[in-house]
Amino acid sequence: MRKLLYPGAAELTAALERPADGNTEIDLLVREILDAVREGGDTALRVFSKKYDGFAAATLRVEAAEIEQAENEVSPELKKAILSAASNIEKFHLAGAGTAGIKRTAPEVTETAPGVRCWYRDTPIEKVGLYIPGGTAPLFSTVLMLGIPARLAGCGEIVMCTPPGSNGKINPLILYAAKVAGVNAIFRAGGAQAIAAMAYGTESIPAVYKIFGPGNRYVTRAKELVQLEGTAIDMPAGPSELMVIAGSSANPAFVAADLLSQAEHGTDSQVIMLTDSREMITLVEQETERQLALLPRKEIAARSLENSSLVLLESEERCLEIANMYAPEHLVIATDDPFRGAEQVTSAGSVFLGNYSSESTGDYMTGPNHTLPTGGYARSFSGVTLGSFMKRIFFQEVTAAGIRNIGPDTVLMAQAEMLAAHAAAVSVRLEYLERKQGRSEGKI
């Protein structure tokens, strides 16, 4: 990891730059894959599956018997843990339903002006697609994080794509988690080609209206490209990243462990520690080296650490300022008063407060979604919520009294925008009411 002691603006900007090698090549390859799957359907999927996963499945859909067999392969202890995580995820999303604006009962009607009544109704997105990475680690936790809110929202068709191993099998943990979450259909397809299949539809995989899930650069770029063609996506969720603000009271072993927990995701992950303690730089560096040597995935983590930094700044306030500018996917605040720091956070995917709030607990057990914006998109995107799986429809009723009330101003504004037909659509109603009133009063 790089060490930066009171860096200048240019040096700090360079240290916070996300890894971005090969973007042009990625664009060309992803576009080629999208076009091939759009034209070739299942046949193209099998070609790419053989090329990238080492297996071409005769049947893309995972049948019920395979899911039942997978359940038998999961240990009772792990089943209990998965069910506990699922329960926490449900509790969090249901508790947040009110603040997310999910309307389950009769709508609240607002009278914005006399005779003008407005309301809205949230309705599930009928068809959603979940992408679950399966390359170097079987992310069954992501199945829970995406499948459970999709089910709670009431999505009618929940389609999941995940890459098979070279033997054609999907990890039993992923299949069991899908059963717990309530996924309707599971398909053996990974990478950009899976995104293409869910966006365009193939002979086996139905097209969906919105695609969710993290992935590598190819998956993320595929999501961005199909969004341009009309398929909604949750957010740009690319390589994982973590920032830790460590005060002098932080535990260096905890900080190092958190940094490594994200570094092991992939070689293009990025982890950064900001601190106002010079001693913390030395201690965390030592702990990181010690813990790295013990990791099974140390080669991956070591490559990720090449993109990463330990940064000494003037104050905790400066650390928070830089954190907001960087807008990390995950932010750990391990300071004397993390709640004071939390009040100053304006851009982050998910924030972990205090020495015992490990990012890993957020990945699995606490309840909030771990599908979060990366690459600085936390400045304008939120993590996945129950509302992400719904769409809001607005309703408005204007009575005769209402059109008399707001009609003249509507006409005035439409005329000012030089939209004569807009103005006429209201004027014709006002004139009708005026004639009707005249007839009732015997004036016409």
Secondary structure as UniProt FT lines:
FT   STRAND          2..5
FT   HELIX           9..15
FT   TURN            21..22
FT   HELIX           23..40
FT   HELIX           42..53
FT   HELIX           64..72
FT   HELIX           76..95
FT   HELIX           97..100
FT   STRAND          110..113
FT   TURN            114..115
FT   STRAND          116..124
FT   STRAND          127..131
FT   HELIX           140..153
FT   STRAND          157..162
FT   TURN            166..167
FT   HELIX           172..181
FT   STRAND          185..188
FT   HELIX           191..200
FT   STRAND          210..212
FT   HELIX           217..228
FT   TURN            229..230
FT   STRAND          232..233
FT   STRAND          241..246
FT   TURN            248..249
FT   HELIX           252..263
FT   TURN            264..265
FT   TURN            267..268
FT   STRAND          270..275
FT   HELIX           278..292
FT   TURN            293..294
FT   TURN            296..297
FT   HELIX           298..305
FT   TURN            306..307
FT   STRAND          309..312
FT   HELIX           316..326
FT   STRAND          330..334
FT   HELIX           338..342
FT   TURN            343..344
FT   STRAND          350..353
FT   TURN            355..356
FT   HELIX           359..364
FT   TURN            375..376
FT   HELIX           377..379
FT   HELIX           386..389
FT   STRAND          390..398
FT   HELIX           400..416
FT   TURN            417..418
FT   HELIX           420..440
FT   TURN            441..442
//
